[in-house]
C-alpha cells in the first residue's frame, strides 16, 4: 500500500473525509493542499528531499479566490505532474462526468484511476487505491466507465476541435485549409475539411 500521499482538494471537509479513509488503509503520511501550484511545489520539494510521494489524489475543479495561481485546474495539475513525475501514481477524485475530459485524463495524462465523487465515493476511492497499489491496471468508477468503453466512446482530436473553432469564427473552407497548412497539420485539402 502507499506510504506517502498528497491530496490536492480545495474543500476542507472533503480533505478530512479522504484523510480519514486513507488512515484506515494504514497510509503513514497524508498531506493535503488547497491549490494546484502548491501541490506541484510540494511534489518537487519531496523529490529534492529524497522523500517522494507515492500517490497524488486530485480534484479537477478548484475555486478561484484572491490567491493568484498559475495552475488553476486539476486537469492542468495532472498534465504538469505527469511531465515532471512520469511514474507517480495519480487518482482523480471528482464529480466531473464528461466523457471527453475523462478520456483525456486516461489517454493523454495516463492517470491510474478516476473515482467519481458520488454517494459511495470514499468507499470507491479505497477500492481504487487497493487496486492500483497491488496491480498494474487502472480503476474507473462504474458511473463513468463508459468514458473508456470503446463501443461508446468517441475520440475528439485537437484537429477536430480546431475545425470547430474555425467554423465558429465563420472561416470559409479555403481559409481553414490555409490555417491547417500554417500549423502543418494534415489533411489540409478543402474536400477533407468539407
Long-range contacts (C-beta under 8 A, 24 or more apart in sequence): 1-25, 1-26, 1-27, 1-129, 1-130, 1-133, 2-27, 2-54, 2-55, 2-89, 2-129, 2-133, 3-27, 3-28, 3-29, 3-54, 4-28, 4-29, 4-31, 4-46, 4-51, 4-52, 4-53, 4-54, 4-55, 5-29, 5-30, 5-31, 5-53, 5-54, 5-55, 5-56, 5-57, 6-31, 6-32, 6-33, 6-39, 6-42, 6-43, 6-46, 6-53, 6-55, 6-56, 6-57, 7-31, 7-32, 7-33, 7-56, 7-57, 7-58, 8-32, 8-33, 8-34, 8-35, 8-36, 8-39, 8-56, 8-57, 8-58, 8-59, 8-74, 8-77, 9-34, 9-57, 9-58, 9-59, 9-93, 10-34, 10-35, 10-59, 10-62, 10-63, 11-59, 14-59, 14-117, 17-122, 18-57, 18-93, 18-122, 18-125, 21-122, 21-123, 21-125, 21-126, 22-129, 24-126, 25-126, 25-129, 25-130, 34-62, 35-62, 35-67, 35-69, 36-62, 36-69, 36-71, 36-72, 36-73, 36-74, 36-76, 36-77, 37-69, 37-70, 37-71, 39-77, 39-81, 40-71, 40-77, 40-80, 40-81, 40-84, 43-81, 43-84, 43-85, 43-88, 44-84, 47-85, 52-85, 52-88, 53-88, 54-88, 54-89, 55-88, 55-89, 55-90, 55-91, 55-129, 56-81, 56-88, 56-89, 56-90, 56-91, 57-90, 57-91, 57-92, 57-93, 57-125, 58-90, 58-91, 58-92, 58-93, 59-92, 59-93, 59-94, 59-117, 60-92, 60-94, 60-96, 60-101, 61-94, 61-95, 61-96, 75-101, 75-104, 75-105, 75-109, 78-105, 78-109, 78-111, 79-108, 79-109, 82-109, 82-110, 89-113, 89-132, 89-133, 91-115, 91-125, 91-128, 91-129, 91-132, 91-139, 93-117, 93-121, 93-125, 97-143, 97-144, 99-144, 99-146, 99-147, 99-152, 99-153, 99-154, 100-154, 100-156, 102-140, 102-144, 102-147, 102-148, 103-147, 103-148, 103-153, 103-155, 106-138, 106-140, 106-147, 106-148, 107-155, 111-138, 112-138, 112-139, 113-138, 113-139, 113-140, 114-138, 114-139, 114-140, 114-141, 114-144, 114-147, 115-139, 115-141, 116-141, 116-143, 116-144, 118-143, 159-185, 163-193
